[in-house]
Amino acid sequence: MSGRHASVSIGLADARSSRPARGRAAPVAIATALTTALGTAVSLIAAHPGGFEVAEVVSIALFVLCFAWIAFAFCTAVAGFVRLLSRRPLSGLIGPQGAADASTITSRVALIVPVRNEDPHAVFANVRAIGESIGRSRHPDLIDFFILSDTVDPDVLVAEELAWTELRGHLAGICEVFYRRRTDNDGKKAGNLAEFCRRWGAAYEYFLVLDADSLMEADTIITMTRIMELNPGVGILQAPPLSVGGLTRFARLQQFAGFAYGSVVTAGMSAWQGGSSNYWGHNAIIRTAAFARYCGLPVLSGSGPFSGEILSHDFVEAALMRRAGYEVWMLPALGGSFERIPPTLFDYAERDRRWSAGNLQHLRLLGTSGLHPMSRLHLFLGAMSYLVSPLWLLFIASGVAMAISDAATPGIRGVDSFAAGAVFAASTLLVFTPRLLGVALVLRDRDVRQALGGTVAVIASGLVEIVVSALLAPVTMVMQTTALVSILSGAHVSWGSQRRDGDVPSLVDLLRVHGAHLVLGITLLVAGVVTPGALPWLALMIASLLGAPALTLWTAGEAPSGSPMDRLLRIPEEAAPSRVCSRAEELRAVPAPAIADGLRRVVTDARAYAVHLAILDTTGSRDDRVPASVARLVHQGAWERIDQIDRALALGSATFLRNARSSHTPAVAHRSRRLEPLVVT
């Protein structure tokens, strides 16, 4: 298999051609401008028969903004298609000279895994799989893991600690696994990274950020490290992860889309961004000293949705790194980088809502002094990716309003039907061409095509993905719009843990979430009946909105084994999974220990007690006063009557735990505790 579907396959220029090409973005910018101008001209012709009143002017302005957005995505995809088709080496970076050079590093690397209330069994299965991959490499002594925990759930917290001790045993002799839990969770993930840099950054030239569901092959990690060593002017190197492991129809649709056409778009982004690319917050290697010095995040002043701690930290950190003079590169051809996708539309929307809140904050940062123009563009595009949904909705609403107004005025021809049809066809072509280009590249690669079941299976998968994505588009548009309104209205947005294994939603949840879709669908249906000429244009959207509950329910389920759907939407990693992915799946399949009452486990289990007290010694026990009522309940063994807040309070007090442990096990109360080393100093 070729390209990013291989384990590690990337072409970089040698030292003689290491300077970045100039004007990378110009062709995409010019093509976007020309495409938008042409679409605007045809839209003016379509609207001309009815004249240009205020409503028409507003509608055309909205159309131009929306059309420019899809034109930009189209041109980026075409650039990526040309890049992947030509297989030209990426200029601007010095690459390793041969396989031996790519696997020879001298720098120390920390693999950082920030977690917060995640499933310890799944997270540590991933870490162990990566660690075992590192053990098979030439440099396990140069790579360490850091589990940086912001977990506050008392039950998950204790399970996390015990899982860590087991993981250390499994990876003993391969690499160190350090664990640190913060008692102050300021800054969330970004704050965790900042604390790592302050405490341990001096010991590591580079650190690589992993999400709780991230997986990476050791060869990929080492190759990325070698590229960083050869290019001292690079601050961040991003290996775009491929989504794997999805079982639901929704996850498999997203996986296929990411594999088939997402890689085309990512290659296009890399082609025109060059050394001023973006950073996605995980599966990326970072130059520690530069990050520590230049990438500290501000707390935005004031109140409301544009203030407070920066939620989407990655775009801002990339911008600050670029401002400091370091380059940020995206290497879409580098394989061996993986993640998991949210399993259902509801889980996806919940994550999307948090990203929406974070990306809107970036609008306040556009005027920050010293930012590279490309960084300002990234911040703007990040916000626009969510603002475009209400813009599309407003454009549709304005079109419906004009159609109703024209229908109420006999003798006036509202639009030129032929020109309007041309605009609609052009918009559809721009939206779906990236998917067609991606499928064409898959069909061109014989090995990949055969791994996915042959030409017919690939084409059928592409058609299924196009149809379902077309039906999902109006649904997600309304979801993003309602989320945006909620955020701007001051609703609180928390950055909690992501659900990795979703459930089939209940009827109550379907009606609650999709109530707005059903109301809008009925409204558009009535408008279509009142103005029959508009009904053909609205038919797909009406069907999508009224069918939203059924569509969500269907995509949340799994295709029956052996069914036609089960044989479609496959990706190469299902036919020939990478070793790290296979191992992680194998470890996750082992029955997980139950996440029981953490406080009870610590008080009654000698191992859990010793580990927890050792960790409290490193975090600094606050020894907050625990209510006497909690002590009585512990003494009585009435664990179920202790609420989560009091359990967390008790677990934070070493004095309370020692007393509780003494009352439950007096015979061992004075036995000396053996503390395990937790962190480097």
C-alpha positions as CSV (number, residue, x, y, z in Angstrom):
1,M,0.0,0.0,0.0
2,S,1.2,3.5,-0.7
3,G,1.0,6.9,0.8
4,R,-0.3,7.4,4.3
5,H,-1.8,3.9,4.3
6,A,1.6,2.3,4.7
7,S,3.3,2.1,8.1
8,V,5.9,4.8,7.6
9,S,6.1,6.1,4.0
10,I,7.1,9.7,3.4
11,G,9.2,11.5,0.8
12,L,11.2,14.5,2.0
13,A,13.7,16.6,0.1
14,D,17.4,16.3,0.9
15,A,19.5,19.1,2.2
16,R,20.2,20.6,-1.2
17,S,16.5,21.4,-1.8
18,S,15.4,22.0,1.8
19,R,14.2,25.6,1.4
20,P,10.4,25.9,1.3
21,A,8.7,26.8,-2.0
22,R,7.5,30.4,-2.2
23,G,3.9,31.4,-2.8
24,R,2.5,28.0,-1.9
25,A,-0.9,29.5,-1.1
26,A,-1.2,31.7,-4.1
27,P,-2.7,29.1,-6.5
28,V,-5.3,28.0,-4.0
29,A,-6.2,31.6,-3.1
30,I,-6.5,32.6,-6.8
31,A,-8.5,29.6,-7.7
32,T,-10.8,30.2,-4.8
33,A,-11.3,33.8,-5.7
34,L,-12.0,33.0,-9.4
35,T,-14.5,30.2,-8.5
36,T,-16.3,32.4,-6.0
37,A,-16.4,35.3,-8.6
38,L,-17.9,33.0,-11.2
39,G,-20.5,31.6,-8.7
40,T,-21.4,35.1,-7.6
41,A,-21.9,36.2,-11.2
42,V,-24.2,33.4,-12.0
43,S,-26.2,34.0,-8.8
44,L,-26.6,37.7,-9.8
45,I,-28.1,36.5,-13.1
46,A,-30.4,34.1,-11.3
47,A,-31.7,36.9,-9.1
48,H,-31.8,39.7,-11.7
49,P,-35.4,39.0,-13.1
50,G,-36.9,40.0,-9.8
51,G,-34.7,43.0,-9.3
52,F,-32.3,43.7,-6.4
53,E,-34.2,44.8,-3.3
54,V,-32.8,44.6,0.2
55,A,-33.8,41.0,0.6
56,E,-32.0,40.0,-2.6
57,V,-28.9,41.9,-1.7
58,V,-28.8,40.2,1.8
59,S,-29.4,36.8,0.2
60,I,-26.6,37.2,-2.4
61,A,-24.2,38.4,0.3
62,L,-24.9,35.3,2.4
63,F,-24.5,33.1,-0.7
64,V,-21.1,34.7,-1.5
65,L,-19.8,33.9,2.0
66,C,-21.1,30.3,1.9
67,F,-20.0,29.7,-1.7
68,A,-16.5,31.0,-1.0
69,W,-16.2,28.5,1.9
70,I,-17.0,25.5,-0.3
71,A,-14.9,26.8,-3.1
72,F,-11.9,27.1,-0.8
73,A,-12.4,23.5,0.4
74,F,-12.8,22.3,-3.2
75,C,-9.5,24.1,-4.3
76,T,-7.7,22.7,-1.3
77,A,-8.8,19.2,-2.2
78,V,-7.7,19.6,-5.8
79,A,-4.3,20.7,-4.6
80,G,-4.1,17.7,-2.4
81,F,-5.2,15.4,-5.2
82,V,-2.5,16.8,-7.5
83,R,0.1,16.3,-4.7
84,L,-0.9,12.7,-4.0
85,L,-1.2,11.9,-7.7
86,S,2.3,13.2,-8.5
87,R,3.9,11.8,-5.3
88,R,6.3,14.7,-5.3
89,P,8.7,14.8,-2.3
90,L,7.7,17.5,0.2
91,S,10.1,20.4,-0.1
92,G,11.1,22.6,2.8
93,L,12.2,19.9,5.2
94,I,15.4,17.9,5.4
95,G,14.5,14.2,5.5
96,P,16.4,11.2,6.8
97,Q,18.7,9.6,4.2
98,G,17.5,6.0,4.1
99,A,15.9,3.7,6.6
100,A,18.9,3.5,8.8
101,D,19.1,7.2,9.2
102,A,15.3,7.4,9.9
103,S,15.6,5.1,12.8
104,T,18.7,6.6,14.4
105,I,18.0,9.3,17.0
106,T,20.0,10.7,19.9
107,S,17.4,12.9,21.6
108,R,15.2,12.0,24.5
109,V,11.4,12.1,23.9
110,A,8.5,12.2,26.4
111,L,5.2,10.7,25.3
112,I,2.6,12.7,27.1
113,V,-0.9,11.3,27.7
114,P,-3.2,13.9,29.4
115,V,-6.3,12.2,30.8
116,R,-9.4,13.4,32.7
117,N,-12.0,10.9,33.9
118,E,-11.3,8.5,31.0
119,D,-11.7,4.7,31.1
120,P,-8.3,3.6,32.6
121,H,-8.5,0.1,31.0
122,A,-8.8,1.5,27.5
123,V,-6.3,4.3,27.9
124,F,-3.6,2.1,29.5
125,A,-4.2,-0.6,26.8
126,N,-3.3,2.0,24.2
127,V,-0.2,3.1,26.2
128,R,0.9,-0.5,26.7
129,A,0.5,-1.2,23.0
130,I,2.6,1.8,22.1
131,G,5.2,0.9,24.8
132,E,5.5,-2.6,23.4
133,S,6.1,-1.2,20.0
134,I,8.8,1.0,21.4
135,G,10.4,-2.1,23.0
136,R,10.8,-3.5,19.5
137,S,12.6,-0.4,18.3
138,R,16.3,0.5,18.6
139,H,15.8,3.3,21.1
140,P,13.5,2.3,24.0
141,D,16.0,3.9,26.5
142,L,15.3,7.4,25.0
143,I,11.5,7.4,25.3
144,D,9.5,7.7,28.4
145,F,5.7,8.0,29.1
146,F,4.0,10.6,31.2
147,I,0.4,10.0,32.3
148,L,-0.7,13.5,33.3
149,S,-4.0,13.2,35.1
150,D,-6.6,15.8,35.7
151,T,-9.1,13.2,36.9
152,V,-11.5,14.3,39.6
153,D,-14.0,11.3,39.7
154,P,-12.9,9.5,42.8
155,D,-13.7,6.0,41.5
156,V,-12.0,6.5,38.2
157,L,-9.1,8.1,40.0
158,V,-8.3,5.0,42.1
159,A,-8.8,2.7,39.1
160,E,-6.4,4.9,37.2
161,E,-3.7,4.6,39.9
162,L,-4.0,0.8,40.0
163,A,-3.9,0.6,36.2
164,W,-0.7,2.7,36.2
165,T,1.1,0.3,38.6
166,E,0.2,-2.6,36.4
167,L,1.3,-0.8,33.3
168,R,4.7,-0.1,34.9
169,G,5.2,-3.7,35.5
170,H,4.3,-4.7,32.0
171,L,6.7,-2.1,30.5
172,A,9.5,-2.7,33.0
173,G,12.8,-2.9,31.2
174,I,11.3,-1.1,28.1
175,C,10.6,2.4,29.1
176,E,9.6,4.4,32.2
177,V,6.0,5.3,32.8
178,F,5.6,8.2,35.1
179,Y,2.2,9.3,36.6
180,R,1.3,12.7,37.9
181,R,-2.1,13.9,39.1
182,R,-2.7,17.6,39.5
183,T,-4.7,19.0,42.4
184,D,-5.0,22.3,40.6
185,N,-6.7,21.7,37.2
186,D,-6.2,25.3,35.9
187,G,-5.7,25.5,32.2
188,K,-7.1,22.0,31.5
189,K,-5.0,20.1,28.9
190,A,-2.9,23.2,28.1
191,G,-2.2,23.7,31.8
192,N,-1.2,20.1,32.1
193,L,1.3,20.5,29.2
194,A,2.6,23.7,30.8
195,E,3.2,21.9,34.1
196,F,5.1,19.1,32.3
197,C,7.4,21.7,30.7
198,R,8.1,23.4,34.0
199,R,8.8,20.2,36.0
200,W,10.4,17.8,33.5
201,G,10.8,19.6,30.2
202,A,14.6,20.2,30.7
203,A,15.2,16.4,30.5
204,Y,13.6,16.0,27.1
205,E,14.4,17.7,23.8
206,Y,11.0,16.8,22.5
207,F,7.6,15.7,23.7
208,L,4.8,14.0,21.8
209,V,1.2,14.7,22.7
210,L,-1.2,11.7,22.7
211,D,-4.9,11.8,23.3
212,A,-6.6,9.2,25.4
213,D,-7.6,7.3,22.3
214,S,-4.4,7.9,20.3
215,L,-2.1,5.2,18.9
216,M,1.2,5.5,17.2
217,E,3.8,3.1,15.9
218,A,7.3,3.4,17.3
219,D,8.7,3.7,13.8
220,T,6.5,6.8,13.3
221,I,7.6,8.3,16.6
222,I,11.3,7.7,15.9
223,T,11.0,9.0,12.3
224,M,9.3,12.2,13.5
225,T,12.0,12.7,16.1
226,R,14.7,12.3,13.5
227,I,13.1,14.8,11.2
228,M,13.0,17.3,14.2
229,E,16.7,16.6,14.8
230,L,17.5,17.4,11.2
231,N,15.4,20.5,11.1
232,P,16.2,22.7,14.1
233,G,13.9,25.5,12.9
234,V,10.8,23.3,13.2
235,G,8.8,23.7,16.4
236,I,5.9,21.3,15.8
237,L,5.5,18.3,13.5
238,Q,1.9,17.0,13.1
239,A,1.2,13.4,11.9
240,P,-2.5,13.6,11.0
241,P,-4.2,10.5,12.6
242,L,-6.3,8.1,10.7
243,S,-9.5,7.1,12.5
244,V,-9.7,3.4,13.3
245,G,-11.6,0.9,15.5
246,G,-15.2,2.2,14.8
247,L,-18.0,-0.3,15.0
248,T,-21.2,1.8,14.6
249,R,-22.4,2.9,11.1
250,F,-21.7,6.5,12.1
251,A,-18.1,5.8,13.1
252,R,-17.4,3.6,10.0
253,L,-18.9,6.4,7.7
254,Q,-16.5,8.9,9.3
255,Q,-13.6,6.5,9.1
256,F,-14.1,5.8,5.4
257,A,-14.6,9.6,4.7
258,G,-11.4,10.4,6.6
259,F,-9.5,7.7,4.7
260,A,-10.8,8.3,1.3
261,Y,-11.2,12.0,1.0
262,G,-10.0,13.4,4.3
263,S,-6.4,12.5,3.3
264,V,-6.9,14.4,0.1
265,V,-8.0,17.6,1.9
266,T,-5.1,17.2,4.5
267,A,-2.6,16.8,1.7
268,G,-4.0,19.9,0.1
269,M,-3.7,21.8,3.3
270,S,-0.1,20.7,3.7
271,A,0.7,21.7,0.1
272,W,-0.3,25.3,0.5
273,Q,0.5,25.9,4.2
274,G,4.1,24.5,4.1
275,G,6.0,25.4,7.2
276,S,3.1,27.6,8.5
277,S,0.7,24.7,9.1
278,N,-1.6,24.0,12.0
279,Y,-1.4,21.7,15.0
280,W,-4.3,19.5,16.0
281,G,-3.5,19.0,19.7
282,H,-2.4,15.4,19.6
283,N,-0.3,12.9,17.6
284,A,2.3,15.7,17.1
285,I,5.9,16.1,18.3
286,I,6.9,19.4,19.8
287,R,10.3,21.1,20.5
288,T,10.2,21.3,24.3
289,A,12.3,24.4,24.9
290,A,10.6,26.5,22.3
291,F,7.1,25.4,23.5
292,A,8.0,26.2,27.1
293,R,9.3,29.6,26.2
294,Y,6.9,30.9,23.6
295,C,3.6,29.0,23.8
296,G,2.1,30.0,27.2
297,L,-1.6,30.7,26.8
298,P,-3.2,33.9,28.2
299,V,-6.5,33.9,30.1
300,L,-8.9,36.1,28.1
301,S,-10.2,39.0,30.1
302,G,-13.9,39.8,30.7
303,S,-16.9,37.6,30.8
304,G,-19.0,35.7,28.3
305,P,-18.2,33.2,25.6
306,F,-15.1,35.0,24.3
307,S,-13.3,35.1,27.7
308,G,-11.7,32.9,30.2
309,E,-9.3,30.0,29.6
310,I,-8.6,29.2,26.0
311,L,-10.5,26.0,25.2
312,S,-9.1,25.1,21.7
313,H,-5.4,25.5,22.7
314,D,-3.8,23.8,19.7
315,F,-4.4,26.5,17.1
316,V,-3.2,29.2,19.4
317,E,-0.1,27.3,20.4
318,A,0.8,26.7,16.7
319,A,0.3,30.5,16.1
320,L,2.6,31.4,19.0
321,M,5.2,28.9,17.9
322,R,5.1,30.4,14.4
323,R,5.3,33.9,15.8
324,A,8.5,32.9,17.6
325,G,10.1,32.0,14.2
326,Y,9.7,28.2,14.4
327,E,7.9,26.3,11.6
328,V,4.9,24.1,12.0
329,W,4.6,21.3,9.6
330,M,1.9,18.8,8.7
331,L,3.0,15.4,7.2
332,P,-0.1,13.7,5.9
333,A,1.9,11.0,4.1
334,L,3.4,9.8,7.4
335,G,1.5,6.7,8.4
336,G,1.4,4.9,11.8
337,S,-0.7,7.6,13.5
338,F,-4.2,6.7,14.7
339,E,-7.2,7.8,16.7
340,R,-10.8,6.7,17.3
341,I,-13.9,8.6,16.2
342,P,-17.0,9.4,18.3
343,P,-19.3,6.4,17.9
344,T,-22.6,8.3,17.4
345,L,-23.9,11.6,16.0
346,F,-24.8,12.7,19.6
347,D,-21.3,12.1,20.8
348,Y,-19.9,13.8,17.8
349,A,-22.1,16.8,18.4
350,E,-21.1,17.1,22.0
351,R,-17.4,17.2,21.1
352,D,-18.2,19.6,18.3
353,R,-19.9,21.9,20.7
354,R,-16.8,22.2,22.8
355,W,-14.7,22.8,19.7
356,S,-17.2,25.5,18.6
357,A,-16.8,27.4,21.9
358,G,-13.0,27.2,21.7
359,N,-12.8,28.2,18.1
360,L,-15.1,31.2,18.6
361,Q,-12.6,32.5,21.2
362,H,-10.0,32.7,18.4
363,L,-11.8,35.7,16.9
364,R,-10.5,37.8,19.9
365,L,-6.9,36.7,19.0
366,L,-6.9,37.8,15.4
367,G,-5.4,41.2,16.2
368,T,-2.6,39.7,18.4
369,S,0.6,41.5,17.5
370,G,3.3,39.6,15.6
371,L,1.3,36.7,14.4
372,H,2.2,35.2,11.0
373,P,-0.5,36.0,8.4
374,M,-1.1,32.3,7.9
375,S,-1.7,31.9,11.6
376,R,-4.3,34.6,11.5
377,L,-5.9,32.7,8.6
378,H,-6.0,29.5,10.6
379,L,-7.7,31.2,13.6
380,F,-10.2,32.8,11.3
381,L,-10.9,29.6,9.4
382,G,-11.3,27.7,12.7
383,A,-14.1,30.1,13.7
384,M,-15.6,30.1,10.2
385,S,-16.0,26.4,10.2
386,Y,-18.7,26.9,12.8
387,L,-20.1,30.3,11.7
388,V,-20.8,28.9,8.2
389,S,-23.6,26.8,9.5
390,P,-25.8,29.7,10.7
391,L,-24.8,31.5,7.5
392,W,-26.2,28.6,5.4
393,L,-29.3,28.5,7.4
394,L,-29.9,32.2,7.0
395,F,-29.3,32.0,3.3
396,I,-31.9,29.2,3.0
397,A,-34.4,31.1,5.2
398,S,-33.9,34.3,3.0
399,G,-34.4,32.2,-0.1
400,V,-37.7,30.8,1.2
401,A,-38.9,34.2,2.3
402,M,-38.2,35.6,-1.1
403,A,-40.0,32.7,-2.8
404,I,-43.1,33.3,-0.6
405,S,-42.9,37.0,-1.3
406,D,-42.6,36.4,-5.1
407,A,-45.5,33.9,-5.0
408,A,-47.7,36.6,-3.3
409,T,-46.9,39.0,-6.2
410,P,-48.4,37.7,-9.4
411,G,-46.7,38.5,-12.7
412,I,-43.2,39.0,-11.2
413,R,-40.6,36.4,-12.1
414,G,-38.6,35.8,-9.0
415,V,-35.5,34.0,-10.3
416,D,-34.0,32.7,-13.5
417,S,-34.6,29.0,-13.2
418,F,-31.8,28.0,-15.5
419,A,-29.2,30.1,-13.7
420,A,-30.5,29.0,-10.3
421,G,-30.1,25.4,-11.4
422,A,-26.6,26.1,-12.5
423,V,-25.7,27.6,-9.2
424,F,-27.2,24.6,-7.4
425,A,-25.3,22.2,-9.6
426,A,-22.0,24.0,-9.2
427,S,-22.5,24.1,-5.4
428,T,-23.2,20.4,-5.3
429,L,-20.2,19.7,-7.5
430,L,-17.9,21.7,-5.2
431,V,-19.1,19.9,-2.1
432,F,-18.8,16.3,-3.5
433,T,-15.8,16.5,-5.8
434,P,-13.3,16.0,-2.9
435,R,-15.0,12.8,-2.2
436,L,-14.9,11.7,-5.8
437,L,-11.2,12.6,-6.0
438,G,-10.5,10.5,-2.9
439,V,-12.3,7.5,-4.3
440,A,-10.5,7.9,-7.6
441,L,-7.1,7.8,-5.7
442,V,-8.3,4.7,-3.8
443,L,-9.2,2.9,-7.1
444,R,-5.9,3.9,-8.6
445,D,-4.0,2.0,-5.9
446,R,-4.4,-1.7,-6.7
447,D,-3.3,-3.0,-3.2
448,V,-5.7,-0.7,-1.4
449,R,-8.5,-1.4,-3.8
450,Q,-8.2,-5.1,-3.3
451,A,-8.0,-4.8,0.5
452,L,-11.3,-2.9,0.5
453,G,-13.1,-5.6,-1.5
454,G,-12.5,-4.5,-5.1
455,T,-13.7,-1.8,-7.4
456,V,-17.4,-2.4,-6.9
457,A,-17.1,-2.3,-3.1
458,V,-15.1,0.9,-3.2
459,I,-17.5,2.7,-5.5
460,A,-20.5,1.4,-3.5
461,S,-18.9,2.6,-0.3
462,G,-18.3,6.0,-1.8
463,L,-21.9,6.3,-2.9
464,V,-23.2,5.2,0.5
465,E,-21.0,7.8,2.2
466,I,-22.0,10.6,-0.2
467,V,-25.8,9.8,0.3
468,V,-25.6,9.6,4.1
469,S,-23.3,12.7,4.4
470,A,-25.8,14.6,2.3
471,L,-28.6,13.6,4.6
472,L,-26.6,14.4,7.7
473,A,-25.4,17.8,6.5
474,P,-28.7,19.7,7.3
475,V,-28.9,17.9,10.6
476,T,-25.4,18.9,11.7
477,M,-26.0,22.4,10.3
478,V,-28.9,22.9,12.7
479,M,-27.0,21.3,15.6
480,Q,-24.0,23.6,15.1
481,T,-26.3,26.6,14.8
482,T,-28.2,25.8,18.0
483,A,-24.9,25.2,19.8
484,L,-23.6,28.5,18.6
485,V,-26.7,30.3,19.8
486,S,-26.5,28.6,23.1
487,I,-22.8,29.5,23.5
488,L,-23.4,33.1,22.6
489,S,-26.3,33.2,25.1
490,G,-23.8,32.5,27.8
491,A,-24.4,28.7,28.3
492,H,-21.5,27.1,30.2
493,V,-19.3,24.8,28.1
494,S,-17.2,22.3,30.0
495,W,-14.3,20.4,28.5
496,G,-15.0,17.0,30.0
497,S,-14.0,13.5,28.9
498,Q,-15.2,12.3,25.5
499,R,-17.4,9.2,25.3
500,R,-15.4,6.6,23.3
501,D,-18.2,3.9,23.3
502,G,-21.6,5.4,22.7
503,D,-25.0,3.9,23.3
504,V,-28.0,3.7,21.0
505,P,-30.0,6.8,22.0
506,S,-33.4,6.4,23.6
507,L,-36.6,7.8,22.0
508,V,-36.7,10.5,24.6
509,D,-33.2,11.6,23.7
510,L,-33.9,11.5,20.0
511,L,-37.0,13.8,20.4
512,R,-35.2,16.1,22.8
513,V,-32.2,16.6,20.6
514,H,-34.0,16.6,17.2
515,G,-37.0,18.7,18.3
516,A,-35.6,21.7,16.5
517,H,-34.9,19.7,13.3
518,L,-38.5,18.4,13.3
519,V,-40.0,21.9,13.8
520,L,-37.8,23.4,11.0
521,G,-38.6,20.5,8.7
522,I,-42.3,21.0,9.1
523,T,-41.9,24.7,8.6
524,L,-40.0,24.2,5.3
525,L,-42.6,21.6,4.2
526,V,-45.4,24.1,4.7
527,A,-43.4,26.7,2.9
528,G,-42.8,24.3,0.0
529,V,-46.6,23.6,-0.2
530,V,-47.3,27.3,-0.3
531,T,-44.7,27.9,-3.0
532,P,-44.5,24.7,-5.1
533,G,-41.7,26.1,-7.1
534,A,-39.4,26.0,-4.0
535,L,-40.3,22.4,-3.0
536,P,-37.8,20.7,-5.3
537,W,-35.0,22.8,-4.0
538,L,-36.0,22.0,-0.4
539,A,-36.9,18.4,-0.8
540,L,-33.6,16.9,0.4
541,M,-33.4,19.2,3.4
542,I,-37.0,18.5,4.4
543,A,-36.4,14.8,4.2
544,S,-33.2,15.1,6.2
545,L,-34.7,17.2,9.0
546,L,-37.9,15.1,9.3
547,G,-35.9,11.9,9.2
548,A,-33.2,13.1,11.7
549,P,-34.3,10.8,14.6
550,A,-34.4,7.7,12.3
551,L,-31.1,8.7,10.7
552,T,-29.4,9.1,14.1
553,L,-30.8,5.8,15.4
554,W,-29.7,3.9,12.2
555,T,-26.2,5.3,12.3
556,A,-25.8,4.6,16.0
557,G,-26.3,0.9,15.4
558,E,-23.9,-1.7,14.0
559,A,-24.3,-3.4,10.6
560,P,-25.1,-7.1,11.1
561,S,-22.2,-9.4,10.4
562,G,-22.2,-10.5,6.8
563,S,-24.7,-8.0,5.6
564,P,-24.0,-5.8,2.6
565,M,-23.3,-2.8,4.9
566,D,-20.8,-4.9,6.8
567,R,-18.8,-5.4,3.7
568,L,-18.8,-1.7,2.8
569,L,-17.1,1.4,4.3
570,R,-13.9,-0.5,5.0
571,I,-10.5,1.0,5.4
572,P,-7.1,-0.8,4.8
573,E,-6.4,-1.0,8.5
574,E,-9.3,-3.5,8.8
575,A,-7.8,-5.8,6.2
576,A,-4.2,-5.4,7.4
577,P,-4.2,-3.7,10.8
578,S,-1.1,-2.2,12.1
579,R,0.6,-4.1,14.9
580,V,0.0,-1.4,17.5
581,C,-3.7,-1.2,16.7
582,S,-4.1,-5.0,16.8
583,R,-2.3,-5.2,20.1
584,A,-4.4,-2.4,21.6
585,E,-7.6,-4.1,20.5
586,E,-6.4,-7.4,22.0
587,L,-5.6,-5.7,25.3
588,R,-8.9,-3.8,25.4
589,A,-10.8,-7.0,24.8
590,V,-9.5,-8.4,28.1
591,P,-12.3,-8.0,30.6
592,A,-11.8,-4.7,32.5
593,P,-11.7,-4.6,36.3
594,A,-14.9,-3.0,37.6
595,I,-14.5,0.7,38.5
596,A,-15.9,0.2,42.0
597,D,-16.1,2.5,45.0
598,G,-12.6,4.1,45.0
599,L,-12.7,5.2,48.7
600,R,-13.7,1.7,49.8
601,R,-10.9,0.2,47.7
602,V,-8.3,2.4,49.2
603,V,-9.3,1.9,52.8
604,T,-9.8,-1.9,52.5
605,D,-7.2,-3.0,49.9
606,A,-3.5,-2.8,51.0
607,R,-2.1,-2.3,47.5
608,A,-4.6,0.4,46.6
609,Y,-3.9,2.1,49.9
610,A,-0.1,2.1,49.4
611,V,-0.3,3.3,45.9
612,H,-2.7,6.1,46.6
613,L,-0.8,7.3,49.7
614,A,2.4,7.3,47.6
615,I,0.7,9.5,45.0
616,L,-0.7,11.8,47.6
617,D,2.9,12.4,48.8
618,T,3.9,13.6,45.4
619,T,0.8,15.8,44.8
620,G,0.8,17.3,48.3
621,S,-2.1,16.2,50.4
622,R,-4.3,19.1,51.3
623,D,-5.6,17.3,54.4
624,D,-8.9,19.2,54.1
625,R,-11.1,18.6,57.1
626,V,-13.3,15.6,56.2
627,P,-16.8,15.8,57.9
628,A,-17.2,13.6,60.9
629,S,-20.3,12.1,59.3
630,V,-18.1,10.6,56.6
631,A,-15.8,9.1,59.2
632,R,-18.8,7.5,60.8
633,L,-20.0,6.1,57.6
634,V,-16.6,4.6,56.8
635,H,-16.4,3.1,60.2
636,Q,-19.8,1.5,59.8
637,G,-18.9,0.3,56.3
638,A,-21.9,2.3,54.8
639,W,-20.0,3.1,51.6
640,E,-23.0,3.5,49.4
641,R,-24.2,6.4,51.6
642,I,-21.1,8.5,50.9
643,D,-21.6,10.8,48.0
644,Q,-19.1,11.5,45.3
645,I,-18.0,14.9,46.7
646,D,-17.3,13.5,50.1
647,R,-15.4,10.5,48.6
648,A,-13.2,12.8,46.7
649,L,-12.6,14.9,49.8
650,A,-11.7,11.8,51.8
651,L,-9.3,10.5,49.1
652,G,-7.5,13.8,49.2
653,S,-6.7,13.6,52.9
654,A,-3.7,11.3,53.9
655,T,-4.5,11.8,57.6
656,F,-8.1,10.7,57.2
657,L,-7.1,7.7,55.1
658,R,-4.5,6.6,57.6
659,N,-7.0,6.8,60.4
660,A,-9.7,5.0,58.3
661,R,-7.2,2.3,57.3
662,S,-6.2,1.8,61.0
663,S,-9.8,1.4,62.1
664,H,-10.4,-1.3,59.5
665,T,-7.1,-3.1,59.7
666,P,-5.6,-2.5,63.1
667,A,-3.2,-5.4,62.7
668,V,-1.4,-3.7,59.8
669,A,-1.9,-0.1,60.9
670,H,1.7,0.5,61.8
671,R,3.2,-1.5,59.0
672,S,5.7,0.6,57.1
673,R,4.6,1.8,53.7
674,R,6.8,1.3,50.6
675,L,6.6,4.3,48.3
676,E,7.0,3.7,44.6
677,P,8.9,6.3,42.6
678,L,6.5,8.4,40.6
679,V,8.3,11.2,38.7
680,V,11.8,12.2,37.6
681,T,13.5,15.0,39.5
